[in-house]
Each structure stands twice: as structure tokens, then as C-alpha cells.
Amino acid sequence: MIDSKHRNTALLVAGCFFLENLDGTIVSTGAPRMGAALGVAPTAIGLVVTAYLVTLAVLIPLSGWLAARFGPRRVFLTAIAVFTAASLACALSTSLGWLVAMRVVQGAGGAMMVPVGRLMVVSGVDKPDIPRLISYVVWPGLVAPVIAPLLGGLITTCASWPWMFLVNIPLGAVAFAVAWRLVDDGPGRAAPPRLDRTGVLLTSTGLGALTWTAHLLSDRHAQGTPVAVFGVLSVALLAAAARHLLRTEHPLVDLRTLRIPAFRASVSGGSLFWITVAAVPFVLPLLFQEAFGWSAVKSGAMVLFVFVGNIGIKPATTRLLQRFGFRPLLVTAAAGVVATTVLCGFLTAGTPIALIAALAVVSGAARSLGLTCYQVIAFADVPQERMGHANTLQSTAQQAAAGLGVAAATVALRAGEWVRPGSAYAVAFCLLALVSVGALVGAVRMHPGAGGAVVGGAPRSRPRVAPPQGRGELRDRPQPARTRNDTVTPPA
């Protein structure tokens, strides 16, 4: 049974997750008015979005070590305070340079806020309680990108662009007050090893280069050479980072956690799933406005039906998991996203609005179900002592996938314009659906008993984990997580 403290902590982290994701996308709608107010071209405002996303990607890997070094309570409270203060500074900015600098500070707060908060949610709880707690945390991350275009349009139309940041002030103040009374550091913790500075350098620069590459891909005016240079640089840095993290004794992020099959499935399939989830809310408003000739408010309101599906399926998610397990639900969710994404490509200006709304609701339900399952199964078989590394790695992969989503949408649209200029959106949606096919294949191949520790599945056998090899490898194999009845988790 989930106690009130863990439930309230999960709801608090959900609110912070909403703020972080909202600020990553809300600025795009107000780019023309922001550019006019700051005396720059609207396209220059893209840097405001990219600076925030790059900072998130660069600093999230540090969150686990900081929480272990200074305690989750101190890091979480500091992150909320930094995020809120930076939001105020963004609203008071009078130049693009100052606004970008404050967005970097805001991203630093967000990079610590949500990963550390989610670690507090899943640490020290019984495995069967994880699905409900994670379901509280996940849905704001789905809602924010959906309502951000409409909210940004309404704010810039009815008020002024600084209010896109000022709305964070009261919300951040409430979150800080609640966290001050609610959050503690839990049981005593051992001092972490020395910070892996080489890992920080390689991982952070690699993720930063990858996020910048995604930004260049999403910029229609970007030249091919910079894209290629940063793309190759990011791959080289991340490959070097992976080699280092696998060889060092105390890595910044322990990639050996990926040997746990259920966790590996969550990171790989969940990343592909998240790319499509992040891309579709970007392409749909463009389809409605550019192809159908709808207003920004009407298109934003229609995309809100995705939010209806998100919320509609949420109360049933835990019961569905307990009834069917992970693999059937992930297959259903991935197939649902593939089908609805393809069908979006066949929408026309003459399609009945009720049918478009119904398609958006089904898409939202599939998105919500899939991401909840991927988030929960990530921690199903992870031993408590490795939960911090798993949380950091999963958060990093999720942020990278979300950043790549918009880039994937832009590349798909460009490919559609090149293949069939008159049907660019149809081609783009089909290409995005192919990304989710990868998640569908992974879900089909998943072991039927995957994640049994959190849904009460019957034990089968121990998870197969590769034996340690080479200098710096773990000296012992990770033990399977156990349920309240001490049943061994089935393999993924």
C-alpha cells in the first residue's frame, strides 16, 4: 500500500515535470512577438529553446552523483529555487543574450529537479507500488508538449511574452514550500566515490553536441556541413564516453545496468517510442495550420484531444498492468501509436472534426499507456543499490529522445517535400510511424514475464546477466529484485 508521503512526493515531482517540459516547448509559439520585442528575427528565438534543451541534456547525467553527494532534499530544493529564480530573470530580460543565459540557468535547475525527484519516488518503495507512483509522474510530461502551443499562443495574444515565464513563479513557490515540508533524505547513505570527471566531460559534451545537431536538423536554414560536423562529433564523443564508462571502476553513469534485460528494453524501446511521441504534437499543428488553413488557437485546441486520451487511460493503467503484464500492453501501445500516426497522414481539410478528435484521443491513450509501461518496467528488476544509476541513465535517454523528436519531425517533413511535394505530411507521418515500429518489434520480442516483480507475476528463472569482464567491471552479478513475498523476478 502506498503511504500518503510517497503519493504526495510523486504528485510534487509530477508538477515539477510539467514545468520542465512546458518550458521546453512553450516559447516556440511566441517566437514572432518575442523577436519583435527583443529586436531580433523570429528564427533567432530558436536559440532560446535550444539553450534550454542542451543544458538539460548536458547536466542530467550529473544529477545522480549530486544527489548521492549532497542528499536528495538539498539538491531538489536548490533545483526548484534555481528554476524559479531563472524564470523570473527570463521574464525580465531585455536582450536575446541575457535571455539565452538565463535559459541556461533555468535548464540547470530543470536538469536536477526532475531526475532527483523521480529517484526519491522510486527509492525505498515496494516493487508492486511502483506502477501507480510512476503513473502520477509520467502524465505531465505527456500533457505539457500538447498544451504548450495553445497556451503559448494564448499568452502572447492576450498578454505579453514575459508571462510565459512569469507563470512559473507562483507554481515554483508552491512547489518549494511543499518540498520543504515533505521531502527528506531518507535513511543514511554512504558517501559516493569521487566524481568521474572524465565521464562528465565526455558524456556532457557528447550529449550537448547531439542536442545541437538535433537543433540544426530542425532549422530549415541550417547548412549541411555544420550538421555533419556536429553529428560526427557527437557520435565520436558518445562512443568515447561509453568506452570510458564501461572501463572505469566508478563511472558517472553505470552502463552495466543495461545488462538487466527489462531495463535495457525500457531504454531502447522507450527512446524510439518517445521520439514519435515528441514529434507528432509538433507536426499536427503544422498540418492543421499550413495544410488546412486553421488558426493557431483552433489547431491548438484540436491537439488538446491528445491530452484527453492521456488522462482518460491513466486511471486504468495500473489495473491493466496487473491484469495483462507489460508485454501485451507495450505491444498494444506501440501498435496504437504506429496506426494512429499513419492515419494522421491521411487527414484532409474535409475530414470531419469529430473523426480527427477521436483519432487524437486514441493516439493520446496509446502514448500514455506506452510511456507509463516503459517508465515502470525500467525499475522493475533493478536492485535498490543500482537504482540511482538506472534513474540517471533512463532520464538521460528520455531527454535525448525528446530532443530528437522535433528534429525527426523536421527531417521527415523535408523528406516528404522531396519525395512527394503535394503529400509531404502523409510521407512525414509514415516515416515517423516507422520509428515506432522499432519499439513495436522490441515489445513483441520481450519476455512474457518481464517486470513480474511490480505486477505480481509468477517467478520463472533468474535474469541472465553477462559475467563481469575486464578491469573495472562489477565484481558480482546484480541480484534479481524481490517482491513482498520474496518471489524471484521473472526474466525480461
Secondary structure, DSSP 8 states (H G I E B T S, - for coil): ---HHHHHHHHHHHHHHHHHHHHHHGGGGGHHHHHHHHTS-GGGGHHHHHHHHHHHHHHGGGHHHHHHHH-HHHHHHHHHHHHHHHHHHHHT--SHHHHHHHHHHHHHHHHHHHHHHHHHHHTTS-GGGHHHHHHHHHHHHHHHHHHHHHHHHHHHHHS-TTHHHHTHHHHHHHHHHHHHHH----S---------HHHHHHHHHHHHHHHHHHHHHH-TT--HHHHHHHHHHHHHHHHHHHHHHHHSSS-SS-GGGGGSHHHHHHHHHHHHHHHHHHHHHHHHHHIIIIIS---HHHHHHHHHHHHHHHHHHHHHHHHHHHHH-HHHHHHHHHHHHHHHHHHHTT--TTS-HHHHHHHHHHHHHHHHHHHHHHHHHTTTS--GGGHHHHHHHHHHHHHHHHHHHHHHHHHHHHHHHHH-GGGHHHHHHHHHHHHHHHHHHHHHHS-TTTTHHHHT-------------STT--SS-----B-TT--B----
